Amino acid sequence: MKWNRIVLIVALFGIIEGQAQESFNLKSCLDYALSNNYDLLKAQIQQESINYQIKEQMSSGLPQIGGYTSFSDNVLIPTQLVPGEFFGGAPGTFLPVKFGVHYSVAAGLELNQLLFSQQFFNGLKAAKKAKEVVDVSVNQAKEQIVYTVANYYYQAQAYKIQLNMLEDNYDRLSKITDIAEVQFKNDMLRKLDLDQLIVNKKNLETTLNNARIAYNQQMNGLKIILGMDAEEELVLVDEAIQVNENEYESIKKIANNLSQKALQAKLEMSELEYATIKAGYYPSLHLNFSTSINGQFDKFNFKNEGSFNRYPFMMLGLTLNVPIFDGLKRNNQLKQKKLAMEQLKFDQLKTNQQLNLQYQNAVYSIQQNRSIYSLQKDNLGFANQLYDAVKHTYNDGMANITELINAENSLKEAQNNYLNALVKIKIAELDEMYISGNINELTQ
């Protein structure tokens, strides 16, 4: 009785665990990838890093405060020659005199505050624009992940459909082969026909095993994109792959494409960098303040009054820096930056042209593959009907084994053609969404 209870508890835990197994649909795959994909996590770190770069740029406009302290031991006090007549000596003579004390200390505080610098303000704007460039690149990384995950997901689902089809084919062929073996034993079937069935069954078994390997490889590839550990189990929901019926026009629909936005942000950042370099010709104004205290003494004896002398110091001032000539350094920097901006403008024109062509190709691919998919879907239906009809006539003894095998081969070919057409049209749909900048609709 005790062992029966243990077995029951273990079985219940197994049922609960099986029920708790989460199955992933496309959206849950995308959500997981956007939270765990390593490439995206790296891009988001760069996004965080740019915020600190902006703060670094801002720091030069804040007060710069520094403190210092020093201690000196004048082992040999320097000697100076002074005219002897100062001390009652003959004119033209000099007396050696040592100036200073053995020890001296100093401590002070310095402050520098930028009051005006056009270069600083322009540089700050350029740094903030750099953040916009990084933000766009992160969004581009997200779109790429969404596209890749959806691509792997649809292909994995296609492999699942293929496996189900092949397993059904194998079960049907196994039953026919079993019946054929009985017929052969009863001298109702030629050995040649039986051997032909067995060979087909072995070939189908090999195809089924290869399909399982391909499916597992596809799932492992999907795990990599998701950022999932290899030992984690990934189970996809059983769902049919739906082909949308949207109407497409081969016109410009690339306004939301991030490649153009990224280039525009880079161009605007380059313009701000150009203005920052140019602002180096303008004067800058700084406020300066410093204060210190100096002490001098001959012996480490601070109890006697006068043994340690202190001398305070304080200074407040303005510094105006006026660039005059820098050896044409800034002039050459401006020319380089201007050429770089011209390159970006050409990149914009080229990218716009390429995106338009890619969008037209994607729409054309959808239209062509939609037609092919429709034909293959109908052909698959005809192949199933043909196989069922031949099988029925075979069972009635009105068709030979060759006709049945031919019908089976036609069915397998129709299944493969259907699945290939299905995958191609889904990839074409993903291409259209990616190029138009609407791929993130899949996450909603």
Secondary structure in CASP SS format (residue, H / E / C, confidence):
PFRMAT SS
TARGET T0000
AUTHOR 0000-0000-0000
METHOD secondary structure of the structure
MODEL  1
M C 1.00
K H 1.00
W H 1.00
N H 1.00
R H 1.00
I H 1.00
V H 1.00
L H 1.00
I H 1.00
V H 1.00
A H 1.00
L H 1.00
F H 1.00
G H 1.00
I H 1.00
I H 1.00
E H 1.00
G H 1.00
Q H 1.00
A H 1.00
Q C 1.00
E C 1.00
S E 1.00
F E 1.00
N C 1.00
L H 1.00
K H 1.00
S H 1.00
C H 1.00
L H 1.00
D H 1.00
Y H 1.00
A H 1.00
L H 1.00
S H 1.00
N H 1.00
N C 1.00
Y H 1.00
D H 1.00
L H 1.00
L H 1.00
K H 1.00
A H 1.00
Q H 1.00
I H 1.00
Q H 1.00
Q H 1.00
E H 1.00
S H 1.00
I H 1.00
N H 1.00
Y H 1.00
Q H 1.00
I H 1.00
K H 1.00
E H 1.00
Q H 1.00
M H 1.00
S H 1.00
S C 1.00
G C 1.00
L C 1.00
P C 1.00
Q E 1.00
I E 1.00
G E 1.00
G E 1.00
Y E 1.00
T E 1.00
S E 1.00
F E 1.00
S E 1.00
D E 1.00
N C 1.00
V C 1.00
L C 1.00
I C 1.00
P C 1.00
T E 1.00
Q E 1.00
L E 1.00
V E 1.00
P E 1.00
G H 1.00
E H 1.00
F H 1.00
F H 1.00
G C 1.00
G C 1.00
A C 1.00
P C 1.00
G C 1.00
T C 1.00
F E 1.00
L E 1.00
P E 1.00
V E 1.00
K E 1.00
F C 1.00
G C 1.00
V C 1.00
H C 1.00
Y E 1.00
S E 1.00
V E 1.00
A E 1.00
A E 1.00
G E 1.00
L E 1.00
E E 1.00
L E 1.00
N E 1.00
Q E 1.00
L E 1.00
L E 1.00
F E 1.00
S C 1.00
Q H 1.00
Q H 1.00
F H 1.00
F H 1.00
N H 1.00
G H 1.00
L H 1.00
K H 1.00
A H 1.00
A H 1.00
K H 1.00
K H 1.00
A H 1.00
K H 1.00
E H 1.00
V H 1.00
V H 1.00
D H 1.00
V H 1.00
S H 1.00
V H 1.00
N H 1.00
Q H 1.00
A H 1.00
K H 1.00
E H 1.00
Q H 1.00
I H 1.00
V H 1.00
Y H 1.00
T H 1.00
V H 1.00
A H 1.00
N H 1.00
Y H 1.00
Y H 1.00
Y H 1.00
Q H 1.00
A H 1.00
Q H 1.00
A H 1.00
Y H 1.00
K H 1.00
I H 1.00
Q H 1.00
L H 1.00
N H 1.00
M H 1.00
L H 1.00
E H 1.00
D H 1.00
N H 1.00
Y H 1.00
D H 1.00
R H 1.00
L H 1.00
S H 1.00
K H 1.00
I H 1.00
T H 1.00
D H 1.00
I H 1.00
A H 1.00
E H 1.00
V H 1.00
Q H 1.00
F H 1.00
K H 1.00
N C 1.00
D C 1.00
M C 1.00
L C 1.00
R C 1.00
K H 1.00
L H 1.00
D H 1.00
L H 1.00
D H 1.00
Q H 1.00
L H 1.00
I H 1.00
V H 1.00
N H 1.00
K H 1.00
K H 1.00
N H 1.00
L H 1.00
E H 1.00
T H 1.00
T H 1.00
L H 1.00
N H 1.00
N H 1.00
A H 1.00
R H 1.00
I H 1.00
A H 1.00
Y H 1.00
N H 1.00
Q H 1.00
Q H 1.00
M H 1.00
N H 1.00
G H 1.00
L H 1.00
K H 1.00
I H 1.00
I H 1.00
L H 1.00
G C 1.00
M C 1.00
D C 1.00
A C 1.00
E C 1.00
E C 1.00
E C 1.00
L C 1.00
V E 1.00
L E 1.00
V C 1.00
D C 1.00
E C 1.00
A C 1.00
I C 1.00
Q C 1.00
V C 1.00
N C 1.00
E C 1.00
N C 1.00
E C 1.00
Y C 1.00
E C 1.00
S C 1.00
I C 1.00
K C 1.00
K C 1.00
I C 1.00
A C 1.00
N C 1.00
N C 1.00
L H 1.00
S H 1.00
Q H 1.00
K H 1.00
A H 1.00
L H 1.00
Q H 1.00
A H 1.00
K H 1.00
L H 1.00
E H 1.00
M H 1.00
S H 1.00
E H 1.00
L H 1.00
E H 1.00
Y H 1.00
A H 1.00
T H 1.00
I H 1.00
K H 1.00
A H 1.00
G H 1.00
Y H 1.00
Y C 1.00
P C 1.00
S E 1.00
L E 1.00
H E 1.00
L E 1.00
N E 1.00
F E 1.00
S E 1.00
T E 1.00
S E 1.00
I E 1.00
N E 1.00
G E 1.00
Q E 1.00
F E 1.00
D C 1.00
K C 1.00
F C 1.00
N C 1.00
F C 1.00
K C 1.00
N C 1.00
E C 1.00
G C 1.00
S C 1.00
F C 1.00
N E 1.00
R E 1.00
Y E 1.00
P E 1.00
F E 1.00
M E 1.00
M E 1.00
L E 1.00
G E 1.00
L E 1.00
T E 1.00
L E 1.00
N E 1.00
V C 1.00
P C 1.00
I C 1.00
F C 1.00
D C 1.00
G C 1.00
L C 1.00
K H 1.00
R H 1.00
N H 1.00
N H 1.00
Q H 1.00
L H 1.00
K H 1.00
Q H 1.00
K H 1.00
K H 1.00
L H 1.00
A H 1.00
M H 1.00
E H 1.00
Q H 1.00
L H 1.00
K H 1.00
F H 1.00
D H 1.00
Q H 1.00
L H 1.00
K H 1.00
T H 1.00
N H 1.00
Q H 1.00
Q H 1.00
L H 1.00
N H 1.00
L H 1.00
Q H 1.00
Y H 1.00
Q H 1.00
N H 1.00
A H 1.00
V H 1.00
Y H 1.00
S H 1.00
I H 1.00
Q H 1.00
Q H 1.00
N H 1.00
R H 1.00
S H 1.00
I H 1.00
Y H 1.00
S H 1.00
L H 1.00
Q H 1.00
K H 1.00
D H 1.00
N H 1.00
L H 1.00
G H 1.00
F H 1.00
A H 1.00
N H 1.00
Q H 1.00
L H 1.00
Y H 1.00
D H 1.00
A H 1.00
V H 1.00
K H 1.00
H H 1.00
T H 1.00
Y H 1.00
N H 1.00
D C 1.00
G C 1.00
M C 1.00
A C 1.00
N C 1.00
I H 1.00
T H 1.00
E H 1.00
L H 1.00
I H 1.00
N H 1.00
A H 1.00
E H 1.00
N H 1.00
S H 1.00
L H 1.00
K H 1.00
E H 1.00
A H 1.00
Q H 1.00
N H 1.00
N H 1.00
Y H 1.00
L H 1.00
N H 1.00
A H 1.00
L H 1.00
V H 1.00
K H 1.00
I H 1.00
K H 1.00
I H 1.00
A H 1.00
E H 1.00
L H 1.00
D H 1.00
E H 1.00
M H 1.00
Y H 1.00
I H 1.00
S H 1.00
G C 1.00
N C 1.00
I H 1.00
N H 1.00
E H 1.00
L H 1.00
T H 1.00
Q C 1.00
END
